[in-house]
Amino acid sequence: MKKQLLLVAIATTLGGTLMAGSVQAATLDDVKSRGHVQCGVTSGLPGFSQPDENGNWTGIDVDTCRAVAAAVFGSADKVQFTPLTAKERFTALQSGEIDILSRNTTWTLTRDASLGLNFAGTNYYDGQGFLVSKSLGVDNAEQLDGATICIQAGTTTELNLADYFRTKGMKFNPLVFDTSEQTVSGFAAGRCDVLTSDRSQLAALRSKLEDPSSAVILPNIISKEPLGPVVRQGDDQWFNIVKWTLFVQINAEELGVTQANVSDMKSSTNPEIQRLLGTTGDMGEKLGVPADFGFRIIQTVGNYGEMYERNVGPDTPLGLDRGLNALWNNGGIMYAPPVR
Amino acid sequence: MFVFQTLALATVFWFGWTLFHNTLSNMESRGISTGFGFLDETSGFGIIMSLIPYDSTMTYGRTFFVGLLNTLLVSAMGVVAATIIGFVVGVARLSSNWLIAKLALVYIETIRNIPLLLQIFFWYFAVLQTLPSPRQSLDVADMFFLSNRGLYFPTASAEPGFGWVMAALIVGVAAAVFVHRWAKKRQFRTGQLFPALRVGAVLILALPLLMFVLVGRPLVWEMPSLTGFNFTGGASILPELAALWIALSLYTASFIAEIVRSGILAVNRGQTEAASALGLRSSFTLRLVVIPQAMRVIIPPLTSQYLNLVKNSSLATAIAYPDLVSVFMGTTLNQTGQAVEVVAITMAVYLTISLIISGLMNIYNRAVALQER
């Protein structure tokens, strides 16, 4: 009896001290000592983050993480991916399980202000749309009164959908699944008439259908969905690294620096390119990463435009035009502050 | 001894307090908002099925009750169905008819050895989703419609005068209870049997029916009809609810069947033999001699099965049935980000439900337990 009590006492003391010891450390130091960036992604969304048959992850969200790894380590391979559902993602980031959440996550006030998170920019400007079966004969979302709608749990789309139908005075039946794969199987099985999500996701999910041409994406866009990488609040250094990694990629596209010509560009006389690639100035030092971090990012991942074309652009199965995601001087709204 | 117990208690409290305090201070240092204020905020999302009025302009607190009631609904339906199926199969397992006994055996061994989640998926994706679309739904007399949107059936709403029918029903029930008591007394006195059950059933059914016709059928039926995408009017059972209900009932019933069998086998053979020696028919032997004694063995493990069923109903989230875990711990948690609070509330709810069930079953157990004098 005595022995048991002693054991209990020791166990609880140990437990207590362990928990008390979880004081926040700088993410950059953690990442460096671990040797890789831990990145939270979707469990499988073509174009954004999906593993291939060899377990290699590809997608625009994946490349965003690889670029950060390139900035920190000079190598885009020093990153490991944690597949998360929409429901799990914020808890995983809050608890420190991952360093970056790059999982087509919409930037909203509530998430920014009350979850203890910071949005480090936008790597894809999206909007919510509707996917319907062609046989339904619907060509506008305003004809969807009374429809059953498949939707993923824990997303902003759940809220937008309710707002949209209420303001239009229409009724709907929301069928809420945990993962986007389940929403597709619900839609494919005919359990719901409509699948709603961000339009880029709809394009990706449509490509998963047995016969993609049997479904159409309606023209209506009912929300603004700026998607981007997220980090924990309270670590400004790490926040800056992730933010400026994306900005460097956007600036590189604007300056015409590509994966192919980046080595030649190192000898460029353009002061903006020199600062971007770290041949002059101490931009990297200010962020706490190697001086040539810009060069490493472009060399291993490419500029924003290349990242877009490779994963979701017109030549991919998703076939998405640049649209809003074109550079600001090219009809879009992609705009990055200067590297200076 | 007393010192050690105090010490142990203090350690437990200290442990709990450290846990609580650390969580709070860590969350504060990470800029995560805490507290239960979010329950009064507008939810802004829709829920497919609600037993109380709900729309997206109501609060997160309301979503809690919507989810809770949906959990209680499927649990209650499951407990009733599992008990009935379990008792039937358990008795069938002991049947002297070889085929019936073996069929019951196959049922039990198959169902209880396959993971419940797989069974839920089976019923949802393999069985219910093969139903036709609403436009090709199977209908019975233009009143019942079965499609992959669920089973739609007419609902009745009462008109003035329906109160009389309800009154007749109450009178009928009271009369049936009276007849039952009188029959029992008479049996004690004279030994003669009176078909109290049948007479009671007739009383309960016939009196309200008679009144219903007398006051001019005060009910309006609302038929489901296909408009646009789906049926409107009437009421429906969602495929998600049906799949979850079937899977939970069949799964738990297979365990209950074994419990019932063990209970019946626990009754000494001598009891059955004595009953037949007295000339009791086998149905009477089962009802009056075996089952009452078997219940004492059955009730405690049966309680555990009920608790399992309620907790297993949280698997609803896998097939989009809006139970407490799916609605409150899923969407509400995610939209508010209040993980610690929401998980704590949800855990407290399951604990409370389980304790209430245990309490009720303990009361019943005490009532049927052997009274030793």
Interface residues (C-beta under 8 A of the other chain):
Chain A: M1 K2 L5 V8 A9 T12 G15 G16 M19 A20 S22 Q24 A86 K87 F90 T91 Q94 T110 R111 S114 L115 G116 L136 L144 D145 G146 A147 T148 A153 G154 T155 E158 L159 L161 A162 D163 F165 R166 F172 N173 P174 L175 V176 F177 D178 Q182 S185 G186 A189 G190 R191 D193 R232 Q233 G234
Chain B: F4 L7 A8 T11 V12 W14 F15 T18 L19 N22 N26 M27 S29 R30 G31 I32 S33 G44 F45 G46 I47 I48 D55 S56 T57 F125 Q129 S133 N148 R149 T227 G228 F229 N230 T232 P239 E240 T317 A318 A320 P322 S326 G330 T331 L333 N334 Q335 T336 G337 A339
